[in-house]
Amino acid sequence: MRIFVDADACPVKEIIVEVAKVYGVPVTFVVSFAGYFDRGWDVEQVLVDTSPQSVDIALINRVAAGDIVVTQDYGLASLAVGKGAKTISPSGKIFHDGNIDRMLLQRQIHHEARKAGARMKGPKKRTEEDNTRFREQFARLLANNL
């Protein structure tokens, strides 16, 4: 089992590294050159170009059944679930066969509404409770899959 992170805009990178270290699970951050960072963490970093979907393609090509994927992208989550990976969002939401189709449909409905001129609210500001929820769900996901 490995952990793969859609790392360009991931707000929980530090939590992922901390929790993964406790469980001894290797982490791979997949990131575009535009989002590259180096904080000296003991993780593999896969750098890709800035073309649309480059991170998603590089990540999904590396994922296998039983791996864990961290992403807030419903499309990437759907592909990972389809490959048998456990998938979690930075807010701690677990993606699975029972909810991913509904989430993709909701994304499409919002896209169509925005295209038609509707104004949609953006995401709420991230809170410490969001970080705590992610940490707990992520640790549970790791513990249940070792």
C-alpha positions, 0 to 999 in steps of 0.5 A: 500500500502506498499513499498518492496525493494530488498535491498541487492544491492540497491543504493537508500535506503536512498532516498526510506526512505525519500520519503516514509516518506513524503507520510506516506507509510511503507517500508520493506527492504528484505535483506540477512544476508550477506547484512544486515545493520542497519542505524536506519531507521524506516523500517521493515527489513526481513532477509533471508539466503544467498541462491540464490533467497532467497531475491526474494522469500521472497519479492514476497511472501509478495507483493500484488496488489497495492504495490510498489517494488524497484528492479533492477532484471528483473525476480523479477520485472516480478513477481511483475508486474504479481501480480499487484504491481507497480515496479521501478528500482533504475535508475527510470525505471518503469517496466510494462506489456508493457516493461517487456517481452522485458527486459527479452528477452534482459537479455537472449540475453546478457546471451547467448552472454556472455556464447559464450565468448562475452564481454559486458560493465558493468553498467555506474557509478551511478551519481547524475542525476540517484538519482534525476531521481529515486527520481522524478519517485518514488515520482510520483509513490507514489503520483499517487497510494495513 
